[in-house]
Amino acid sequence: MKKYKGSILLMLMLGIAVGNLQAQAQPDTAQKIVAGRKNTSVQQLKPYVILISADGFRHDYAEKYNAENLLRLSSEGVRATAMIPGYPSVTFPNHYSIATGLYPAHHGLVNNTFYDAAKGGNYSMGDKVKVGDGSWYGGTPLWVLAEQQQLLSASMFWVGSEAAVKNVRPTYYYNFNDRMPVADRISAVKNWLQLPEEDRPHLITFYLSEPDHAGHRYGPDAPQTASAVKTVDSIINVLTAAVASTGLPVNFIFLADHGMTAVDTLNPIPMPAAIDPSKFIIPSSGTTLVLHAKDKADIQPTYEKLKSEEKDYKVYLRSNMPANLHYSDKDDSLNRIGDILLLPEWPKVFSARKPGAGYHGFDPYTVKDMQATFMAWGPAFKKGVQAGTFENVNVYPLIARILGLNYNESSIDGKIAVLKGILK
């Protein structure tokens, strides 16, 4: 009998273990709701904004690949020549710049992966624990600003929305899961807009990971990237139709975090011989090779040696980075940008192996392919307007103006004067 009891116990333990593994493998598609919040009666009268990002949707992709729905919708509203991302022109820093109105070095997400000496470790966009830890994030994201003023918000993915920034999350949100079917994401948005007025979000963020993946793998000129752009275009058509069925006067802003460019895949830049990896923490390379010195005495001699032999890249100290990048020691609010920075000259990238066909991260002022799309349409926007090129930090005050949200103008880098002319 003891033998059978032992076998049964072993089977139960194995069953629990397998169940736990299966649960861990299941995608997290559950909506998260912060209970107890309501729109005030005044906020219930406010407009609606859906902020959409298609990762890596370059400034010229709509025309290049005939994204007919986006071209049609933007012709009924506003289209910018281009939108300039902050430096570095990569995903996490720029989604968070759009959300906070701050340059990356000012809000603290200085790269997709970076080192924080005070915390003694790296932040990485693939680290779910740190992505969900509000202590890594500076600034006041739009959804936090809205919730602080009792205007409800919802997020179908956005950098920072999974974390309690200033102890606040959107009322409705999902943890990022790219396997969640797009149809389910659109249904969630429609359901939010059909909630009773006191429970209905007025600010919704909506993120799509294409055409970034295709651009990286195949390059910006590949047919696979063209197909990804067409898919995004179709998704926007379905989303806008679903929203229209609610009968609500919704404003749409469609944009991207950055663009994409083809790089030299045959001749990547190896790690320069002047760098002793034992003396530096090196959290990132690619289009920005960052060095954090373990001993500050190693900074100047390493910099001088790198400077004397620089080829296909420019080397900078944190104190002499180009001013237009807003990425120097004077900008580094949380001491995260590094001591020495090596910036490859397009189309070169740093890599120990053959690079992918497409990259971003370069200076968006010198490499125009880094610049992103901006389109907007809806009752708040003028019709048939062609706007110029502007920095993405100016989206924050634009959305705050539409939603009637109060903010401290001196606390952000964006200025309402830049885009107020596109509003009715």
N, C-alpha and C positions, 0 to 999 in steps of 0.2 A: 504493500500500500504506500509506503514511504517513497518507493521508486516512482509510482504513478503520480504521487503528489508533486515530486520533484520535476517530473516531465511536464505536468500541467503548468507548474509555476514557470518553467523555462519557456513554454509556449506562450504564456501570457506576457512574459517579459519581452519575448521576441516580437509578439504582436504589437505591443505598445511602442517598441523601438521603431518597427516598420511604419506604424501610424505616424509617429513623430517625424520620420524622414519624409513621408509623403506630404505631411502638412507643411514641412519646410520647403518642399519642392513646388507646392502649389503657388501660383501667382497671387499676389495680394491685390484683389480687385474690389475690396470692400470700401464703401464710402465711409469716411470719418465725419462725424457731426459733433460740433461743440454745442452742447445743450444750453438752453436758457437765454439765448440771444434773440432779439427781435429788432426789426427796423422801427425807429420812432415814427410817429405819424407824419412828421415833416419829411423824413428820409424816404418814406414810401412814395412821395411825389417826385423823387429824383429820377433822372434819366438812367439808362442802362448802357453798360459798355462791356463788350466781349473783346478781350485782348488776345490775339492769336499770334503765335510764333511758329514758323516753319523753319527749323534749324538749317542754317546754311543756304537759305534762299537768296542767292546773290542779286544785286540790284538790277541786273539785266535779264534775269531768268524768264520773267513773264513774257517779254517780247521774243527772246531767243528761242523759247520752246512753245510759244503761242498758248499761254495759259489763258484760254478764252474767257473763262468765268471770272478770273481775277481782273483781267483787262476790262471786261464789261462792268463789273462792280466798281472798280476804281474810276472808270470814266463817269460814273454817276456821283462821284465824290472827289477824293483828293488822291493824287499820286505824286510822290517825291521823286526827284531825280535819283537820289540815293540817300541812305542813312549811314552815318559813320559810327562804327563801333568804337568802344574804348580799347586801350591797349592793355594786355594783349588781346587780339581779336579772336577770342575763343569763347566757348559756350557758357560756362558757368559765370565768369566775370560779367559778360554782357547781358545775359538774362537778368542778372541781379542789378546791373546798372539801369536797365529799362525799368525795373521794379522800384528802384530807390531814387533815381535821378542823380546818382553819384558815380564818379569815375571809379574804376576798380580799386586803385590804391587808396581811395577815400572810404569805400565801404568794406574793404578787407578781403574780398574774394579776388586775390591778385592773379590767380591762374586756375586751371582745372585741378592742378595738384600744386601745393605749396607747403612750405615749412614755416612753423610758428615757434620761435625760440622760447617765448614765454610759456607756451603749452607743452613744449618739448616733443613735438611730433608733427606729422604731416596731415593736412586735409586733402582728401581726394574725392572726386565726384563719384567714384565707385565704392566709397566707404559709407554704407548706409547709416551707420551709427553717427558718424560725424556730420553727414548731410542733414540728419535730423536733430542736430544739437545747435540750438539757437545761439550759443555763446560764440560761435565762429562768425556770426553775421553782424555787420554794422548797419547803420542807416535805419530808415523806417519804410518798409515796403508798402506799396499802395494798399494791399489788403489789410495791413496793420493800421494804416492811417484811416481807412474806411471803418474798420471795426471799432477803433477808438472813438469814432463819432457816431456810432450806432447805425452804421450803414452796412448791411450784410454783404459778404463776399464769398466767392466759391472758386476753387482751383481744380481744373483738370490738368494737373501737372504744371509746375513752374519752379525754377530754382529758388529755394528758400521757403517754399510754401509748406513743406513737411516739417519745418522747424518752428519752435515757439520763439520767434524773434520778438524781443521785448515782451516775452511771455504771452504772445498772441499768435494764433493761427487763423486761417480763414474759417468761417463757420462751417463750410462744407469743403472737403478736400479729399484727394486720393494720393496715396504714396505712389511714386513713379513706378510704372510697370508697362514697358513698351509692348508687351504681349496682349495687353487689353485691347479687344477689338474696337476699331474706330466707330463702328455702329453703336457700341455700348457707350462710348464717350459722348457721342452726339445725343444719344437718348438721355444721358445724365444731364446735359445742358438743357435740353427741352424740359425735362422734369423739374429742374430748378426754377425755370421761368414760369412754370405752371403752379408753383406753390402759392399759398395765400399771400397777400401783399406784405403782411408783417413778417413772413418767413422767407421772402423771395430775395435772392442776391441781386444786387445792382452792378457789381463788378465781378466778372468771370474771366479767369485766365485759361487758355487752351493751348497746349503744346503738341507739336508734331515733330518727330525726329528726322523726317526726310525733308529735303533731298540731301542732307548732310552725309548720311551713310553712303549713298551712291556716289556722291562727289568725292569722298575720301578714297573709296575703293577703285573707282573707274576714271575719275577726273571730271572736271566741270563740262567738258565737251563731248562726253560719251553718250551713246544712245540710252544707256541705263539711267543716267542722270536726267535725260530728257523725259524718260518714262516716270521717274520719281516726281518730277515737277508736274507732270500731267495728273498723277495720282493725287498730289496735294490739291491741285486745282479742282478735281472732282470732289474731294472731301469738303472743300469750302463751299462748293455748290450745294451739296447735301446739307451741310450745317446751316447755311443761310436759309434754305427752304424750310428746314425743321423749325428754326427760330421764327420765321415769318408766319408759320401756322399758329403761333401763340397769339398773334395780333399785337404784340408789344412793340413800341418804338425803340428798337435796339440799335446802338451805334457799334460798328465794327472797326477795329484797327488790326490790320494784317501786316506783320513785319518779320524780320529775322534778326538773329543775334550777330551774324557776320556773313561774309561771302565765302568764296572758294577759288583756289587758283591751282593751275598745273605746276608741278615742280620738277626739278632735275632728279629723276629716279635712278640715274646711272652713276652719279658722282656726288653722293652725300658727303657732308663734312664730318670727319671723324673727331673724336674727342681730342682737342689740342694737347700736344705733348707737354705744354707748360703747366697743365693742370694736374696736380697730385690729388687723386681722389681720396686719399687718406686724410687730407687736410681740409676737405670741404664736404658739406652736405649738398647734394645735387638733386633737388626734387623734380626738375623738369628740363627737357631739352627741346628737340624739334625746331620750333621757330623762336624760342627763347631759351638759351642755356643759362641756368641760374646757379650761382655759387654762393653758399653761406659758409663763411670761414669759421672753423672751430676755434682758431686762434687769430685774433684780429691782426696780429703782426704779419700774417701771411698774405694779407690783402694787397698791399702796395707792390711788393716784389712780383707777385703773380700777375697783377694787372700790367705792370711794366713789361714783363716778358711776353704776355699775350699781345700787348700793343705793338711790340717790336716785330712780331711775326704774323699779325692778323692778315688773313687772306680769305676772301669770300664771306667775311663776317666783320662786324664792328664790335669792339669791346668798350664797355662803359663801367665806371664806378656808379654807385647809387646816387652820388652827388652830381654827376655830369650827364645824366640821361637827357635826351632831347626834351625841351620844355613842353612841346606840343603834345607829348604822350601823357603828361600828368602822371608820371611814373618814376619820380625821383625821391630822394630822402625827404624832401619837403612835403611830398604828397603821401608818404607811407604812414598812414594813420595807425596801423597796428604792427609796424616793423616786420613786414613779411616779404618785401620784394627781393631781398638778397643783397650781397655786398658787391658782387661783380656780375655783370650781365653781358652775354654775348648774343648779338642779334645777327642772324645770317642775312646775307644779301640775296633777295629773290633772284633766281628761282631755287637757290640752294637751301637745304635744311640740314640740321645736325641729325645724324643717325648712324648707328652701328651696323645696320643692315639696309637692304634695299627699301627705300621709303614707299609709302602708298602713292597713288597717282595724283591725289588732290590734297591740299593742305590749306589751313588758315592759321592766323596768329601773327602775321606780319603787320608792320606799321600801315594802318589803313589810309594814311595820307600819301604814302609813296607807292603803295601797291593797291590800285583802285579795285582790283578783284576782291579785296577784303570788305568792300562796302555792301551794305544790305538793302533789302527792299523795305519800303514803307508805303502802305495804302490805307485809306480810311473812307468809310461811307456810312451814311445814316443821317437822322434828323438834325444832329448837331453840326454837321459839316456842310460847307459850301459845295456846290456841284461844279464839276468840270474844271477843277483847279489843279494846275501843275505847280507844285512847290519845288523849291531848290533843294540843295544838299544840306543836311544838318546833322548834329551829333545826337546819338540816341538818348542822352540824359535829358533831353527836352521833351520826351514823351511823358514823363512823370507829371510835370506841371500841366500839360495838356489834358491828361485824364482827370487830374484833380479839379481842373476848371470845369470840365463837362459834368462831373459828379457833385460839384459844389462843396468840395472838401477843403478845409483850411489847413495850411501848412506854413512853416517858417521858411520864407524864401531864402534866407541866408544859410539854411541848413542843407541845401542841395546845390548841385552844380548846374542843373537845368534852369532855363529861363522861359517863362510863359510868353515873353515878347517874341520869341523865335517862331512859334507856331500859332499864336492866337489869331493870325490872319486867315487861317484855314477854317475857323469856326464861324458860324452864322452870327 
